[in-house]
Amino acid sequence: MIRPREVGYTDELLADGSVHRTYEDGRQEWRRRGSGGVVHWHDDRGGAGTDELLGKKIVKRTLADGTVTYGRDIGYGRTLWGRGETLMVNRTSFGGRMGAALVGLGVAGLAVTASQLPPLDLTPEEEEELRRQAQSSSEGGSGGGGDDWDGGDWGDDDGGWSDDDFG
């Protein structure tokens, strides 16, 4: 079992359709959805990049310098990054609040298993296969069973804000 450092955040929808994210450790981030479900972001510390849901709840984060890391949505408003060092918890969403309640009841602890870890790296072909699988599952109506990403389908809601889009 891995015990990641938990960092909570809340999102606020701004009038222009972008999102202001405030992290419990004091960081701030501004996010806007682009084409193809890619989320563009920049923060108050000079960082910038994009987040993209690839499928199977894998999130690809590309920094402005080209560095790529992967995260995995593990449900209840929680996204695990890297080798399990950091668990981001969406305190805005129902899932995030439900996850906190379950932790309080001892039903879902903070420890995560190795099977929940995101990949360290993926080839371009593997990324494309995940995108294809996500597209296929959303077209098939299965919804992919996602708690927080709506099965990975970001593209059918006319670009509007959903607190689940930015995990």
C-alpha positions in Angstrom: 0.0 0.0 0.0 1.2 3.5 -0.9 0.3 6.5 1.3 0.4 9.6 -1.0 0.5 13.2 0.1 -3.0 14.5 -0.2 -3.6 17.9 -1.7 -7.2 19.2 -1.8 -8.5 21.9 -4.2 -11.6 23.8 -5.0 -12.8 25.1 -8.3 -14.6 28.3 -9.1 -16.3 28.9 -12.4 -15.5 32.4 -13.7 -17.8 34.5 -15.9 -15.6 33.9 -19.0 -16.1 30.1 -18.7 -12.6 29.5 -17.3 -12.0 28.0 -13.9 -9.9 29.3 -11.0 -8.5 26.5 -9.0 -7.3 27.1 -5.4 -5.1 24.4 -3.8 -5.0 23.9 0.0 -1.2 24.4 -0.1 -1.7 27.9 -1.4 -1.2 27.5 -5.1 -3.6 28.9 -7.6 -4.3 27.8 -11.2 -6.4 29.1 -14.1 -7.9 26.5 -16.5 -9.7 26.7 -19.8 -10.9 23.8 -21.9 -9.6 23.8 -25.5 -10.5 21.7 -28.5 -10.5 18.0 -28.3 -11.0 17.9 -24.6 -7.6 19.3 -23.8 -7.5 21.6 -20.7 -5.0 24.5 -20.9 -3.7 25.8 -17.5 -1.3 28.2 -16.0 -0.5 28.9 -12.4 0.7 31.6 -10.0 4.2 30.2 -10.0 5.0 30.5 -13.7 4.0 27.0 -14.6 1.8 26.2 -17.6 0.7 23.2 -19.7 -2.2 21.0 -20.7 -4.1 18.1 -19.3 -5.8 15.5 -21.5 -7.9 12.5 -20.5 -6.5 9.7 -22.7 -9.0 6.9 -21.6 -9.1 4.2 -18.9 -9.0 7.2 -16.5 -5.4 8.1 -17.5 -4.6 11.8 -17.5 -1.7 13.1 -19.6 -0.1 16.3 -18.2 2.3 18.1 -20.6 4.2 21.0 -19.2 5.2 24.0 -21.3 8.8 22.6 -21.5 7.5 19.3 -23.0 7.8 17.2 -19.9 5.0 14.7 -19.7 3.6 13.0 -16.5 0.6 10.8 -16.1 -2.1 10.6 -13.5 -5.0 8.2 -12.9 -8.5 9.2 -11.8 -9.2 6.7 -9.0 -12.8 7.9 -8.3 -14.5 10.1 -5.7 -12.9 13.2 -7.0 -9.3 11.8 -6.5 -6.5 11.8 -9.0 -3.2 10.0 -8.3 -0.1 11.4 -9.9 3.4 10.0 -10.6 4.4 6.9 -8.6 1.7 7.7 -6.0 3.5 10.6 -4.4 0.5 13.0 -4.7 -3.2 12.5 -4.5 -5.2 15.5 -5.7 -8.7 15.7 -4.1 -11.4 17.7 -5.6 -13.3 19.2 -2.6 -15.7 21.0 -5.0 -17.3 18.0 -6.5 -19.8 15.7 -4.9 -17.4 12.8 -5.5 -14.7 14.6 -3.5 -16.9 15.3 -0.6 -18.2 11.7 -0.8 -14.7 10.4 -0.9 -13.8 12.4 2.3 -16.9 11.0 4.0 -16.0 7.4 3.1 -12.4 8.0 4.4 -14.0 9.3 7.6 -16.0 6.1 7.9 -12.9 4.0 7.2 -14.5 2.7 4.0 -11.9 4.1 1.6 -8.6 4.9 3.2 -5.9 7.2 1.9 -3.7 4.2 0.9 -3.7 3.2 -2.7 -2.6 0.0 -4.3 0.0 -0.5 -7.0 -2.8 -1.4 -9.5 -4.1 2.2 -9.2 -0.8 3.8 -10.1 -0.7 5.7 -13.4 1.9 4.6 -16.0 5.3 6.1 -15.8 5.4 6.6 -19.6 3.4 5.7 -22.7 4.4 5.5 -26.3 2.5 7.7 -28.8 0.9 4.5 -30.1 -0.3 3.5 -26.6 -1.7 7.0 -26.0 -3.6 6.9 -29.3 -5.0 3.4 -28.4 -6.3 4.8 -25.1 -7.9 7.7 -27.0 -9.5 5.3 -29.4 -10.8 3.1 -26.6 -12.3 6.1 -24.8 -14.0 7.3 -28.0 -15.3 3.8 -28.7 -16.7 3.4 -25.2 -18.4 6.8 -25.3 -20.0 6.0 -28.7 -21.1 2.6 -27.5 -23.1 4.2 -24.6 -21.3 2.3 -21.9 -20.1 5.5 -20.3 -16.9 3.6 -19.3 -18.1 3.5 -15.6 -16.2 6.6 -14.7 -16.9 8.3 -11.4 -15.3 11.6 -12.3 -14.6 11.8 -16.0 -17.9 10.7 -17.4 -16.3 7.7 -19.1 -13.7 10.0 -20.7 -16.1 11.8 -23.0 -15.2 15.5 -22.7 -16.4 16.4 -26.2 -20.2 16.3 -26.2 -21.1 19.1 -23.8 -20.4 22.1 -26.0 -17.4 23.1 -24.0 -19.3 24.1 -20.8 -17.9 23.7 -17.4 -18.3 20.5 -15.4 -16.4 20.1 -12.2 -15.5 16.6 -13.4 -13.6 17.8 -16.4 -10.6 19.1 -14.6 -9.4 16.4 -12.2 
